[in-house]
Amino acid sequence: MIEQGFMVPQLQVQIPNLIEGIGSYYADFFWELSDGTQVAGELDGLDKYCDPTMTGGRSAARVMSEERRRESRLGAAGLKVVRFSFAEVEDVAKFSRLLEAYGIPRGPARPRGRTT
């Protein structure tokens, strides 16, 4: 997203759980747009559904249910949520269209690779 010139997101931003009133959620990526719209970006991987070190003994169905509830709570906090996979990130055109659809502002493309 940075190489394509999109607004640089904040990482791992804490979002309060307004429904239960306790605890917080963390958005992988977070943008606050000039009109006040808040967008949470969630990078989805498959390990969280099947890797025992990540599931904590929960079934894949349970993990997915909790993930849906979490996304609902982010929505209740006023955030738009955009989910994407590694494969989508690697498809530059598709990923760019996705971020644009959620209103993430974009300027001129930046060069690939490391800059100093």
DRENNUKE-710095 format. One record per residue (C-alpha): y negated, z negated, x negated; residue in one letter. Coordinates in pm, whole numbers, padded with zeros to 5 digits, m for minus. Layout:
REM residues N
yy->Y&zz->Z&xx->X&rest->A
...
REM end
This chain:
REM residues 116
yy->00000&zz->00000&xx->00000&rest->M
yy->m00237&zz->m00074&xx->m00285&rest->I
yy->m00155&zz->00256&xx->m00457&rest->E
yy->m00242&zz->00434&xx->m00133&rest->Q
yy->m00578&zz->00259&xx->m00117&rest->G
yy->m00514&zz->00023&xx->00173&rest->F
yy->m00697&zz->m00308&xx->00200&rest->M
yy->m00527&zz->m00557&xx->m00030&rest->V
yy->m00352&zz->m00820&xx->00183&rest->P
yy->m00335&zz->m01191&xx->00127&rest->Q
yy->00021&zz->m01305&xx->00053&rest->L
yy->00224&zz->m01583&xx->00216&rest->Q
yy->m00054&zz->m01698&xx->00448&rest->V
yy->00020&zz->m02012&xx->00649&rest->Q
yy->m00005&zz->m01967&xx->01028&rest->I
yy->00011&zz->m02282&xx->01244&rest->P
yy->00276&zz->m02305&xx->01516&rest->N
yy->00052&zz->m02344&xx->01820&rest->L
yy->00335&zz->m02362&xx->02076&rest->I
yy->00538&zz->m02652&xx->01943&rest->E
yy->00233&zz->m02802&xx->01774&rest->G
yy->00423&zz->m02885&xx->01456&rest->I
yy->00503&zz->m02688&xx->01147&rest->G
yy->00377&zz->m02353&xx->01032&rest->S
yy->00499&zz->m02004&xx->00965&rest->Y
yy->00417&zz->m01791&xx->00662&rest->Y
yy->00326&zz->m01425&xx->00692&rest->A
yy->00450&zz->m01212&xx->00401&rest->D
yy->00127&zz->m01012&xx->00414&rest->F
yy->m00194&zz->m01091&xx->00602&rest->F
yy->m00502&zz->m00884&xx->00677&rest->W
yy->m00816&zz->m00990&xx->00859&rest->E
yy->m00997&zz->m00677&xx->00970&rest->L
yy->m01374&zz->m00638&xx->00999&rest->S
yy->m01355&zz->m00673&xx->01379&rest->D
yy->m01172&zz->m01007&xx->01346&rest->G
yy->m00826&zz->m00865&xx->01424&rest->T
yy->m00556&zz->m01042&xx->01226&rest->Q
yy->m00244&zz->m00853&xx->01123&rest->V
yy->00070&zz->m01007&xx->00976&rest->A
yy->00295&zz->m00777&xx->00775&rest->G
yy->00661&zz->m00868&xx->00753&rest->E
yy->00888&zz->m00703&xx->00495&rest->L
yy->01239&zz->m00701&xx->00638&rest->D
yy->01544&zz->m00722&xx->00419&rest->G
yy->01906&zz->m00755&xx->00525&rest->L
yy->01997&zz->m01046&xx->00297&rest->D
yy->01841&zz->m01300&xx->00531&rest->K
yy->02108&zz->m01216&xx->00789&rest->Y
yy->02416&zz->m01233&xx->00569&rest->C
yy->02348&zz->m01414&xx->00239&rest->D
yy->02476&zz->m01773&xx->00282&rest->P
yy->02205&zz->m01905&xx->00051&rest->T
yy->01947&zz->m01769&xx->00297&rest->M
yy->02121&zz->m01827&xx->00632&rest->T
yy->02188&zz->m02196&xx->00580&rest->G
yy->02519&zz->m02163&xx->00764&rest->G
yy->02360&zz->m01994&xx->01067&rest->R
yy->02514&zz->m01683&xx->01220&rest->S
yy->02333&zz->m01349&xx->01192&rest->A
yy->02268&zz->m01364&xx->01568&rest->A
yy->02107&zz->m01707&xx->01531&rest->R
yy->01890&zz->m01590&xx->01240&rest->V
yy->01775&zz->m01289&xx->01445&rest->M
yy->01700&zz->m01507&xx->01746&rest->S
yy->01490&zz->m01743&xx->01533&rest->E
yy->01313&zz->m01446&xx->01378&rest->E
yy->01222&zz->m01311&xx->01724&rest->R
yy->01092&zz->m01653&xx->01825&rest->R
yy->00886&zz->m01674&xx->01506&rest->R
yy->00732&zz->m01333&xx->01573&rest->E
yy->00650&zz->m01446&xx->01928&rest->S
yy->00472&zz->m01751&xx->01788&rest->R
yy->00270&zz->m01535&xx->01550&rest->L
yy->00165&zz->m01329&xx->01850&rest->G
yy->00066&zz->m01645&xx->02036&rest->A
yy->m00159&zz->m01729&xx->01742&rest->A
yy->m00337&zz->m01397&xx->01804&rest->G
yy->m00182&zz->m01192&xx->01528&rest->L
yy->m00056&zz->m00836&xx->01554&rest->K
yy->00275&zz->m00813&xx->01365&rest->V
yy->00385&zz->m00504&xx->01175&rest->V
yy->00741&zz->m00507&xx->01044&rest->R
yy->00869&zz->m00270&xx->00776&rest->F
yy->01167&zz->m00223&xx->00548&rest->S
yy->01194&zz->m00133&xx->00180&rest->F
yy->01303&zz->00218&xx->00282&rest->A
yy->00987&zz->00260&xx->00490&rest->E
yy->00770&zz->00138&xx->00203&rest->V
yy->00931&zz->00399&xx->m00024&rest->E
yy->00844&zz->00676&xx->00226&rest->D
yy->00474&zz->00686&xx->00139&rest->V
yy->00369&zz->00911&xx->00427&rest->A
yy->00558&zz->00710&xx->00689&rest->K
yy->00439&zz->00376&xx->00553&rest->F
yy->00080&zz->00500&xx->00545&rest->S
yy->00105&zz->00610&xx->00910&rest->R
yy->00246&zz->00270&xx->01003&rest->L
yy->m00037&zz->00076&xx->00838&rest->L
yy->m00295&zz->00313&xx->00987&rest->E
yy->m00143&zz->00260&xx->01334&rest->A
yy->m00210&zz->m00113&xx->01295&rest->Y
yy->m00567&zz->m00049&xx->01187&rest->G
yy->m00534&zz->m00146&xx->00821&rest->I
yy->m00839&zz->00015&xx->00658&rest->P
yy->m00792&zz->00266&xx->00384&rest->R
yy->m01019&zz->00403&xx->00117&rest->G
yy->m00947&zz->00662&xx->m00149&rest->P
yy->m00601&zz->00658&xx->m00306&rest->A
yy->m00565&zz->00465&xx->m00628&rest->R
yy->m00374&zz->00592&xx->m00928&rest->P
yy->m00005&zz->00506&xx->m00958&rest->R
yy->00116&zz->00282&xx->m01235&rest->G
yy->m00038&zz->m00001&xx->m01422&rest->R
yy->m00409&zz->m00005&xx->m01488&rest->T
yy->m00601&zz->m00228&xx->m01724&rest->T
REM end
